[in-house]
Amino acid sequence: MTNITAVSTRAQTARSPVNESTVSTPGVDTLNTNNQHTQAGPVVNKDAELNTKLNSKAVDFVQHRQAVIRFVQGAITASVD
């Protein structure tokens, strides 16, 4: 039953025109007199910023992980050829 609902919703969305006046602006709560609310993205308040040493380690980890993934993908591609 869930799949039918998802398909029906997608079909209805595809047929429905977008009403620009009802699309909310990111970061603005249109239901509550346009009050600002928390939004995912860059840190605005510098006091709330993560520890730079920890942040640097996290970035290094992610970059290393991506390099390993690229290496493994390359090895798989080479073995298929």
C-alpha positions in Angstrom: 0.0 0.0 0.0 2.9 2.4 0.7 4.2 1.9 -2.8 0.9 2.8 -4.4 0.8 6.0 -2.2 4.3 7.0 -3.3 3.5 6.4 -6.9 0.3 8.3 -6.7 2.0 11.2 -4.9 4.7 11.4 -7.6 2.1 11.4 -10.3 0.1 14.1 -8.7 3.2 16.2 -8.1 4.2 15.8 -11.7 0.7 17.0 -12.8 0.4 19.9 -10.3 1.7 23.3 -11.3 4.0 25.0 -8.8 2.4 28.0 -7.1 5.4 30.3 -6.5 3.5 32.2 -3.8 3.2 29.1 -1.6 6.9 28.0 -1.9 8.6 29.0 1.3 12.0 30.7 1.3 14.7 28.6 2.9 15.4 29.8 6.4 12.1 31.6 6.8 9.1 30.2 8.6 6.2 31.4 6.5 3.6 30.1 8.9 4.9 32.2 11.8 5.1 35.7 10.4 8.3 35.1 8.6 10.4 34.4 11.7 13.9 33.1 11.0 14.6 29.5 12.0 17.6 27.2 12.1 18.8 26.1 8.7 21.4 23.4 7.8 24.4 25.0 6.2 27.5 27.0 7.1 27.9 28.1 10.8 26.8 31.7 11.2 27.7 32.1 14.9 31.4 31.9 15.3 31.0 31.0 19.0 29.2 27.8 17.9 32.0 26.7 15.5 33.5 23.3 16.0 37.0 22.9 17.5 39.2 23.6 14.5 41.7 20.8 15.3 38.8 18.3 15.5 37.3 19.8 12.3 40.6 19.4 10.5 40.9 15.8 11.6 37.4 15.1 10.3 38.2 16.7 6.9 41.4 14.7 6.7 39.5 11.5 7.5 36.9 12.2 4.8 39.5 13.0 2.2 41.5 9.8 3.0 38.3 7.8 2.8 37.4 9.3 -0.6 40.9 8.5 -1.9 40.6 4.9 -0.7 37.2 4.6 -2.4 38.7 6.0 -5.7 41.6 3.6 -5.5 39.3 0.6 -5.0 37.0 1.7 -7.8 40.1 2.1 -10.1 41.3 -1.4 -9.1 37.9 -2.9 -9.8 37.7 -1.2 -13.2 41.2 -2.4 -14.1 40.4 -5.9 -13.1 37.3 -5.9 -15.3 39.2 -4.7 -18.3 
